[in-house]
Amino acid sequence: MHGHMRTTIDVPDDLLKRARPLLAERKMTFRALVIDAVERAIETPSVSFSLRDAAVGYAGDDGGVSSDSINRAINEAREPSFPG
């Protein structure tokens, strides 16, 4: 025999209103929906997120981009150079 524990949760009114059409469509109770959601959360491994390295270079790298080179490019775009 499986043990059961009775508990009470407070659910925001808006969430319950949004869940009602799904419950009717699936012909299930809110209790069953909560149990299903908890089981899925426990069974599904969490996915970690990491950003890919999008570095453009680093100081001392021949192909690196420095703040000085960025500033020079901005200044050149703002001020057209005339042949001397």
Jmol script that loads the backbone (N, CA, C; Angstrom):
load data "model"
ATOM      1  N   MET A   1       0.840  -1.185   0.000  1.00  0.00           N
ATOM      2  CA  MET A   1       0.000   0.000   0.000  1.00  0.00           C
ATOM      3  C   MET A   1       0.880   1.242   0.000  1.00  0.00           C
ATOM      4  N   HIS A   2       0.538   2.194  -0.821  1.00  0.00           N
ATOM      5  CA  HIS A   2       1.294   3.439  -0.915  1.00  0.00           C
ATOM      6  C   HIS A   2       0.816   4.396   0.166  1.00  0.00           C
ATOM      7  N   GLY A   3       1.774   5.092   0.764  1.00  0.00           N
ATOM      8  CA  GLY A   3       1.411   6.098   1.749  1.00  0.00           C
ATOM      9  C   GLY A   3       1.052   7.403   1.064  1.00  0.00           C
ATOM     10  N   HIS A   4       0.193   8.134   1.674  1.00  0.00           N
ATOM     11  CA  HIS A   4      -0.203   9.432   1.152  1.00  0.00           C
ATOM     12  C   HIS A   4      -0.088  10.461   2.251  1.00  0.00           C
ATOM     13  N   MET A   5       0.285  11.661   1.866  1.00  0.00           N
ATOM     14  CA  MET A   5       0.351  12.750   2.820  1.00  0.00           C
ATOM     15  C   MET A   5      -0.568  13.848   2.311  1.00  0.00           C
ATOM     16  N   ARG A   6      -1.411  14.323   3.142  1.00  0.00           N
ATOM     17  CA  ARG A   6      -2.314  15.400   2.761  1.00  0.00           C
ATOM     18  C   ARG A   6      -1.620  16.719   3.070  1.00  0.00           C
ATOM     19  N   THR A   7      -1.675  17.625   2.114  1.00  0.00           N
ATOM     20  CA  THR A   7      -1.075  18.939   2.298  1.00  0.00           C
ATOM     21  C   THR A   7      -1.963  19.976   1.632  1.00  0.00           C
ATOM     22  N   THR A   8      -1.730  21.220   1.968  1.00  0.00           N
ATOM     23  CA  THR A   8      -2.499  22.320   1.395  1.00  0.00           C
ATOM     24  C   THR A   8      -1.523  23.271   0.722  1.00  0.00           C
ATOM     25  N   ILE A   9      -1.869  23.708  -0.478  1.00  0.00           N
ATOM     26  CA  ILE A   9      -1.058  24.710  -1.154  1.00  0.00           C
ATOM     27  C   ILE A   9      -1.943  25.885  -1.530  1.00  0.00           C
ATOM     28  N   ASP A  10      -1.369  27.058  -1.526  1.00  0.00           N
ATOM     29  CA  ASP A  10      -2.070  28.256  -1.976  1.00  0.00           C
ATOM     30  C   ASP A  10      -1.703  28.490  -3.434  1.00  0.00           C
ATOM     31  N   VAL A  11      -2.711  28.544  -4.269  1.00  0.00           N
ATOM     32  CA  VAL A  11      -2.509  28.730  -5.704  1.00  0.00           C
ATOM     33  C   VAL A  11      -3.104  30.078  -6.088  1.00  0.00           C
ATOM     34  N   PRO A  12      -2.343  30.916  -6.780  1.00  0.00           N
ATOM     35  CA  PRO A  12      -2.902  32.200  -7.216  1.00  0.00           C
ATOM     36  C   PRO A  12      -4.164  31.978  -8.060  1.00  0.00           C
ATOM     37  N   ASP A  13      -5.152  32.831  -7.848  1.00  0.00           N
ATOM     38  CA  ASP A  13      -6.426  32.716  -8.569  1.00  0.00           C
ATOM     39  C   ASP A  13      -6.221  32.688 -10.075  1.00  0.00           C
ATOM     40  N   ASP A  14      -5.345  33.550 -10.581  1.00  0.00           N
ATOM     41  CA  ASP A  14      -5.113  33.627 -12.020  1.00  0.00           C
ATOM     42  C   ASP A  14      -4.564  32.309 -12.571  1.00  0.00           C
ATOM     43  N   LEU A  15      -3.676  31.674 -11.808  1.00  0.00           N
ATOM     44  CA  LEU A  15      -3.104  30.400 -12.254  1.00  0.00           C
ATOM     45  C   LEU A  15      -4.184  29.329 -12.333  1.00  0.00           C
ATOM     46  N   LEU A  16      -5.042  29.283 -11.346  1.00  0.00           N
ATOM     47  CA  LEU A  16      -6.115  28.291 -11.354  1.00  0.00           C
ATOM     48  C   LEU A  16      -7.081  28.550 -12.511  1.00  0.00           C
ATOM     49  N   LYS A  17      -7.379  29.816 -12.781  1.00  0.00           N
ATOM     50  CA  LYS A  17      -8.259  30.151 -13.909  1.00  0.00           C
ATOM     51  C   LYS A  17      -7.647  29.703 -15.232  1.00  0.00           C
ATOM     52  N   ARG A  18      -6.320  29.892 -15.371  1.00  0.00           N
ATOM     53  CA  ARG A  18      -5.654  29.472 -16.605  1.00  0.00           C
ATOM     54  C   ARG A  18      -5.555  27.960 -16.712  1.00  0.00           C
ATOM     55  N   ALA A  19      -5.538  27.258 -15.568  1.00  0.00           N
ATOM     56  CA  ALA A  19      -5.420  25.800 -15.577  1.00  0.00           C
ATOM     57  C   ALA A  19      -6.743  25.117 -15.886  1.00  0.00           C
ATOM     58  N   ARG A  20      -7.847  25.742 -15.563  1.00  0.00           N
ATOM     59  CA  ARG A  20      -9.161  25.100 -15.723  1.00  0.00           C
ATOM     60  C   ARG A  20      -9.429  24.578 -17.134  1.00  0.00           C
ATOM     61  N   PRO A  21      -9.161  25.357 -18.203  1.00  0.00           N
ATOM     62  CA  PRO A  21      -9.395  24.792 -19.552  1.00  0.00           C
ATOM     63  C   PRO A  21      -8.548  23.549 -19.831  1.00  0.00           C
ATOM     64  N   LEU A  22      -7.314  23.537 -19.362  1.00  0.00           N
ATOM     65  CA  LEU A  22      -6.444  22.381 -19.551  1.00  0.00           C
ATOM     66  C   LEU A  22      -6.995  21.180 -18.789  1.00  0.00           C
ATOM     67  N   LEU A  23      -7.462  21.415 -17.572  1.00  0.00           N
ATOM     68  CA  LEU A  23      -8.028  20.337 -16.765  1.00  0.00           C
ATOM     69  C   LEU A  23      -9.252  19.738 -17.451  1.00  0.00           C
ATOM     70  N   ALA A  24     -10.104  20.601 -17.996  1.00  0.00           N
ATOM     71  CA  ALA A  24     -11.299  20.114 -18.688  1.00  0.00           C
ATOM     72  C   ALA A  24     -10.916  19.330 -19.943  1.00  0.00           C
ATOM     73  N   GLU A  25      -9.938  19.851 -20.683  1.00  0.00           N
ATOM     74  CA  GLU A  25      -9.498  19.182 -21.911  1.00  0.00           C
ATOM     75  C   GLU A  25      -8.931  17.804 -21.618  1.00  0.00           C
ATOM     76  N   ARG A  26      -8.138  17.723 -20.561  1.00  0.00           N
ATOM     77  CA  ARG A  26      -7.503  16.451 -20.206  1.00  0.00           C
ATOM     78  C   ARG A  26      -8.371  15.575 -19.320  1.00  0.00           C
ATOM     79  N   LYS A  27      -9.500  16.104 -18.899  1.00  0.00           N
ATOM     80  CA  LYS A  27     -10.415  15.382 -18.003  1.00  0.00           C
ATOM     81  C   LYS A  27      -9.673  14.887 -16.770  1.00  0.00           C
ATOM     82  N   MET A  28      -9.023  15.836 -16.095  1.00  0.00           N
ATOM     83  CA  MET A  28      -8.256  15.490 -14.903  1.00  0.00           C
ATOM     84  C   MET A  28      -8.516  16.512 -13.807  1.00  0.00           C
ATOM     85  N   THR A  29      -8.160  16.150 -12.604  1.00  0.00           N
ATOM     86  CA  THR A  29      -8.330  17.059 -11.472  1.00  0.00           C
ATOM     87  C   THR A  29      -7.084  17.906 -11.303  1.00  0.00           C
ATOM     88  N   PHE A  30      -7.241  18.976 -10.541  1.00  0.00           N
ATOM     89  CA  PHE A  30      -6.085  19.828 -10.249  1.00  0.00           C
ATOM     90  C   PHE A  30      -5.056  19.040  -9.457  1.00  0.00           C
ATOM     91  N   ARG A  31      -5.515  18.183  -8.574  1.00  0.00           N
ATOM     92  CA  ARG A  31      -4.625  17.332  -7.780  1.00  0.00           C
ATOM     93  C   ARG A  31      -3.758  16.476  -8.705  1.00  0.00           C
ATOM     94  N   ALA A  32      -4.374  15.874  -9.719  1.00  0.00           N
ATOM     95  CA  ALA A  32      -3.627  15.031 -10.652  1.00  0.00           C
ATOM     96  C   ALA A  32      -2.615  15.858 -11.438  1.00  0.00           C
ATOM     97  N   LEU A  33      -2.996  17.078 -11.813  1.00  0.00           N
ATOM     98  CA  LEU A  33      -2.078  17.959 -12.542  1.00  0.00           C
ATOM     99  C   LEU A  33      -0.859  18.304 -11.686  1.00  0.00           C
ATOM    100  N   VAL A  34      -1.095  18.601 -10.420  1.00  0.00           N
ATOM    101  CA  VAL A  34       0.019  18.943  -9.521  1.00  0.00           C
ATOM    102  C   VAL A  34       0.935  17.739  -9.333  1.00  0.00           C
ATOM    103  N   ILE A  35       0.351  16.560  -9.127  1.00  0.00           N
ATOM    104  CA  ILE A  35       1.173  15.356  -8.959  1.00  0.00           C
ATOM    105  C   ILE A  35       1.999  15.098 -10.213  1.00  0.00           C
ATOM    106  N   ASP A  36       1.383  15.234 -11.383  1.00  0.00           N
ATOM    107  CA  ASP A  36       2.098  15.045 -12.644  1.00  0.00           C
ATOM    108  C   ASP A  36       3.252  16.035 -12.779  1.00  0.00           C
ATOM    109  N   ALA A  37       2.991  17.301 -12.444  1.00  0.00           N
ATOM    110  CA  ALA A  37       4.029  18.333 -12.559  1.00  0.00           C
ATOM    111  C   ALA A  37       5.193  18.065 -11.610  1.00  0.00           C
ATOM    112  N   VAL A  38       4.897  17.649 -10.399  1.00  0.00           N
ATOM    113  CA  VAL A  38       5.965  17.366  -9.427  1.00  0.00           C
ATOM    114  C   VAL A  38       6.776  16.155  -9.877  1.00  0.00           C
ATOM    115  N   GLU A  39       6.086  15.116 -10.360  1.00  0.00           N
ATOM    116  CA  GLU A  39       6.818  13.932 -10.843  1.00  0.00           C
ATOM    117  C   GLU A  39       7.731  14.277 -12.011  1.00  0.00           C
ATOM    118  N   ARG A  40       7.239  15.088 -12.948  1.00  0.00           N
ATOM    119  CA  ARG A  40       8.074  15.490 -14.085  1.00  0.00           C
ATOM    120  C   ARG A  40       9.265  16.323 -13.629  1.00  0.00           C
ATOM    121  N   ALA A  41       9.042  17.210 -12.674  1.00  0.00           N
ATOM    122  CA  ALA A  41      10.134  18.054 -12.178  1.00  0.00           C
ATOM    123  C   ALA A  41      11.209  17.210 -11.509  1.00  0.00           C
ATOM    124  N   ILE A  42      10.806  16.167 -10.825  1.00  0.00           N
ATOM    125  CA  ILE A  42      11.773  15.299 -10.142  1.00  0.00           C
ATOM    126  C   ILE A  42      12.514  14.417 -11.146  1.00  0.00           C
ATOM    127  N   GLU A  43      11.813  13.915 -12.158  1.00  0.00           N
ATOM    128  CA  GLU A  43      12.408  12.990 -13.125  1.00  0.00           C
ATOM    129  C   GLU A  43      13.275  13.685 -14.167  1.00  0.00           C
ATOM    130  N   THR A  44      12.968  14.929 -14.478  1.00  0.00           N
ATOM    131  CA  THR A  44      13.690  15.636 -15.528  1.00  0.00           C
ATOM    132  C   THR A  44      14.974  16.228 -14.960  1.00  0.00           C
ATOM    133  N   PRO A  45      16.110  15.830 -15.506  1.00  0.00           N
ATOM    134  CA  PRO A  45      17.356  16.417 -15.005  1.00  0.00           C
ATOM    135  C   PRO A  45      17.403  17.913 -15.325  1.00  0.00           C
ATOM    136  N   SER A  46      17.941  18.653 -14.393  1.00  0.00           N
ATOM    137  CA  SER A  46      18.042  20.092 -14.631  1.00  0.00           C
ATOM    138  C   SER A  46      19.097  20.348 -15.701  1.00  0.00           C
ATOM    139  N   VAL A  47      18.839  21.337 -16.505  1.00  0.00           N
ATOM    140  CA  VAL A  47      19.747  21.682 -17.589  1.00  0.00           C
ATOM    141  C   VAL A  47      20.507  22.933 -17.176  1.00  0.00           C
ATOM    142  N   SER A  48      21.814  22.814 -17.158  1.00  0.00           N
ATOM    143  CA  SER A  48      22.604  23.997 -16.820  1.00  0.00           C
ATOM    144  C   SER A  48      22.805  24.818 -18.089  1.00  0.00           C
ATOM    145  N   PHE A  49      22.961  26.068 -17.905  1.00  0.00           N
ATOM    146  CA  PHE A  49      23.123  26.977 -19.033  1.00  0.00           C
ATOM    147  C   PHE A  49      24.467  27.650 -18.917  1.00  0.00           C
ATOM    148  N   SER A  50      25.204  27.662 -20.012  1.00  0.00           N
ATOM    149  CA  SER A  50      26.456  28.407 -20.025  1.00  0.00           C
ATOM    150  C   SER A  50      26.580  29.104 -21.373  1.00  0.00           C
ATOM    151  N   LEU A  51      27.114  30.279 -21.327  1.00  0.00           N
ATOM    152  CA  LEU A  51      27.317  31.041 -22.547  1.00  0.00           C
ATOM    153  C   LEU A  51      28.552  30.532 -23.264  1.00  0.00           C
ATOM    154  N   ARG A  52      28.476  30.515 -24.574  1.00  0.00           N
ATOM    155  CA  ARG A  52      29.646  30.113 -25.333  1.00  0.00           C
ATOM    156  C   ARG A  52      30.675  31.241 -25.262  1.00  0.00           C
ATOM    157  N   ASP A  53      31.923  30.904 -25.425  1.00  0.00           N
ATOM    158  CA  ASP A  53      32.989  31.901 -25.407  1.00  0.00           C
ATOM    159  C   ASP A  53      32.913  32.690 -26.705  1.00  0.00           C
ATOM    160  N   ALA A  54      32.581  33.952 -26.599  1.00  0.00           N
ATOM    161  CA  ALA A  54      32.470  34.801 -27.778  1.00  0.00           C
ATOM    162  C   ALA A  54      33.563  35.859 -27.776  1.00  0.00           C
ATOM    163  N   ALA A  55      34.658  35.539 -27.120  1.00  0.00           N
ATOM    164  CA  ALA A  55      35.762  36.479 -27.040  1.00  0.00           C
ATOM    165  C   ALA A  55      36.322  36.749 -28.428  1.00  0.00           C
ATOM    166  N   VAL A  56      36.776  37.979 -28.643  1.00  0.00           N
ATOM    167  CA  VAL A  56      37.309  38.379 -29.934  1.00  0.00           C
ATOM    168  C   VAL A  56      38.824  38.412 -29.879  1.00  0.00           C
ATOM    169  N   GLY A  57      39.384  38.163 -28.798  1.00  0.00           N
ATOM    170  CA  GLY A  57      40.828  38.200 -28.638  1.00  0.00           C
ATOM    171  C   GLY A  57      41.175  38.647 -27.240  1.00  0.00           C
ATOM    172  N   TYR A  58      42.439  38.821 -27.006  1.00  0.00           N
ATOM    173  CA  TYR A  58      42.868  39.288 -25.706  1.00  0.00           C
ATOM    174  C   TYR A  58      44.122  40.123 -25.881  1.00  0.00           C
ATOM    175  N   ALA A  59      44.471  40.847 -24.853  1.00  0.00           N
ATOM    176  CA  ALA A  59      45.632  41.732 -24.936  1.00  0.00           C
ATOM    177  C   ALA A  59      46.866  40.929 -25.345  1.00  0.00           C
ATOM    178  N   GLY A  60      47.566  41.434 -26.292  1.00  0.00           N
ATOM    179  CA  GLY A  60      48.774  40.759 -26.748  1.00  0.00           C
ATOM    180  C   GLY A  60      48.538  39.825 -27.923  1.00  0.00           C
ATOM    181  N   ASP A  61      47.299  39.563 -28.223  1.00  0.00           N
ATOM    182  CA  ASP A  61      46.972  38.697 -29.357  1.00  0.00           C
ATOM    183  C   ASP A  61      47.032  39.540 -30.628  1.00  0.00           C
ATOM    184  N   ASP A  62      47.705  39.057 -31.638  1.00  0.00           N
ATOM    185  CA  ASP A  62      47.839  39.823 -32.880  1.00  0.00           C
ATOM    186  C   ASP A  62      46.489  40.152 -33.494  1.00  0.00           C
ATOM    187  N   GLY A  63      45.512  39.266 -33.357  1.00  0.00           N
ATOM    188  CA  GLY A  63      44.203  39.494 -33.943  1.00  0.00           C
ATOM    189  C   GLY A  63      43.214  40.074 -32.948  1.00  0.00           C
ATOM    190  N   GLY A  64      43.681  40.445 -31.760  1.00  0.00           N
ATOM    191  CA  GLY A  64      42.785  40.917 -30.708  1.00  0.00           C
ATOM    192  C   GLY A  64      42.219  42.294 -30.992  1.00  0.00           C
ATOM    193  N   VAL A  65      41.170  42.612 -30.333  1.00  0.00           N
ATOM    194  CA  VAL A  65      40.532  43.910 -30.480  1.00  0.00           C
ATOM    195  C   VAL A  65      40.677  44.637 -29.143  1.00  0.00           C
ATOM    196  N   SER A  66      41.302  45.785 -29.180  1.00  0.00           N
ATOM    197  CA  SER A  66      41.493  46.552 -27.960  1.00  0.00           C
ATOM    198  C   SER A  66      40.515  47.720 -27.929  1.00  0.00           C
ATOM    199  N   SER A  67      40.348  48.294 -26.767  1.00  0.00           N
ATOM    200  CA  SER A  67      39.473  49.459 -26.659  1.00  0.00           C
ATOM    201  C   SER A  67      40.042  50.615 -27.477  1.00  0.00           C
ATOM    202  N   ASP A  68      41.384  50.706 -27.560  1.00  0.00           N
ATOM    203  CA  ASP A  68      41.995  51.767 -28.366  1.00  0.00           C
ATOM    204  C   ASP A  68      41.640  51.609 -29.845  1.00  0.00           C
ATOM    205  N   SER A  69      41.694  50.368 -30.355  1.00  0.00           N
ATOM    206  CA  SER A  69      41.377  50.175 -31.773  1.00  0.00           C
ATOM    207  C   SER A  69      39.892  50.428 -32.039  1.00  0.00           C
ATOM    208  N   ILE A  70      39.047  50.113 -31.102  1.00  0.00           N
ATOM    209  CA  ILE A  70      37.612  50.402 -31.253  1.00  0.00           C
ATOM    210  C   ILE A  70      37.385  51.902 -31.274  1.00  0.00           C
ATOM    211  N   ASN A  71      38.017  52.613 -30.327  1.00  0.00           N
ATOM    212  CA  ASN A  71      37.871  54.072 -30.279  1.00  0.00           C
ATOM    213  C   ASN A  71      38.395  54.731 -31.547  1.00  0.00           C
ATOM    214  N   ARG A  72      39.528  54.244 -32.069  1.00  0.00           N
ATOM    215  CA  ARG A  72      40.064  54.783 -33.320  1.00  0.00           C
ATOM    216  C   ARG A  72      39.074  54.583 -34.464  1.00  0.00           C
ATOM    217  N   ALA A  73      38.500  53.409 -34.549  1.00  0.00           N
ATOM    218  CA  ALA A  73      37.539  53.119 -35.621  1.00  0.00           C
ATOM    219  C   ALA A  73      36.310  54.017 -35.507  1.00  0.00           C
ATOM    220  N   ILE A  74      35.851  54.261 -34.292  1.00  0.00           N
ATOM    221  CA  ILE A  74      34.699  55.147 -34.094  1.00  0.00           C
ATOM    222  C   ILE A  74      35.046  56.564 -34.517  1.00  0.00           C
ATOM    223  N   ASN A  75      36.226  57.045 -34.104  1.00  0.00           N
ATOM    224  CA  ASN A  75      36.644  58.397 -34.461  1.00  0.00           C
ATOM    225  C   ASN A  75      36.817  58.551 -35.970  1.00  0.00           C
ATOM    226  N   GLU A  76      37.364  57.521 -36.612  1.00  0.00           N
ATOM    227  CA  GLU A  76      37.535  57.588 -38.069  1.00  0.00           C
ATOM    228  C   GLU A  76      36.184  57.614 -38.779  1.00  0.00           C
ATOM    229  N   ALA A  77      35.217  56.912 -38.238  1.00  0.00           N
ATOM    230  CA  ALA A  77      33.884  56.909 -38.867  1.00  0.00           C
ATOM    231  C   ALA A  77      33.183  58.250 -38.670  1.00  0.00           C
ATOM    232  N   ARG A  78      33.451  58.916 -37.565  1.00  0.00           N
ATOM    233  CA  ARG A  78      32.831  60.205 -37.282  1.00  0.00           C
ATOM    234  C   ARG A  78      33.488  61.337 -38.064  1.00  0.00           C
ATOM    235  N   GLU A  79      34.812  61.283 -38.189  1.00  0.00           N
ATOM    236  CA  GLU A  79      35.564  62.352 -38.817  1.00  0.00           C
ATOM    237  C   GLU A  79      36.221  61.823 -40.086  1.00  0.00           C
ATOM    238  N   PRO A  80      35.683  62.179 -41.221  1.00  0.00           N
ATOM    239  CA  PRO A  80      36.296  61.691 -42.452  1.00  0.00           C
ATOM    240  C   PRO A  80      37.702  62.257 -42.596  1.00  0.00           C
ATOM    241  N   SER A  81      38.591  61.415 -43.059  1.00  0.00           N
ATOM    242  CA  SER A  81      39.969  61.881 -43.282  1.00  0.00           C
ATOM    243  C   SER A  81      40.108  62.333 -44.729  1.00  0.00           C
ATOM    244  N   PHE A  82      40.838  63.402 -44.897  1.00  0.00           N
ATOM    245  CA  PHE A  82      41.061  63.966 -46.222  1.00  0.00           C
ATOM    246  C   PHE A  82      42.471  63.648 -46.653  1.00  0.00           C
ATOM    247  N   PRO A  83      42.655  63.382 -47.916  1.00  0.00           N
ATOM    248  CA  PRO A  83      44.023  63.111 -48.383  1.00  0.00           C
ATOM    249  C   PRO A  83      44.921  64.315 -48.116  1.00  0.00           C
ATOM    250  N   GLY A  84      46.112  64.046 -47.625  1.00  0.00           N
ATOM    251  CA  GLY A  84      46.998  65.130 -47.225  1.00  0.00           C
ATOM    252  C   GLY A  84      47.981  65.553 -48.155  1.00  0.00           C
TER     253      GLY A  84
END
end "model"
wireframe off; spacefill off
backbone 0.3
color backbone group
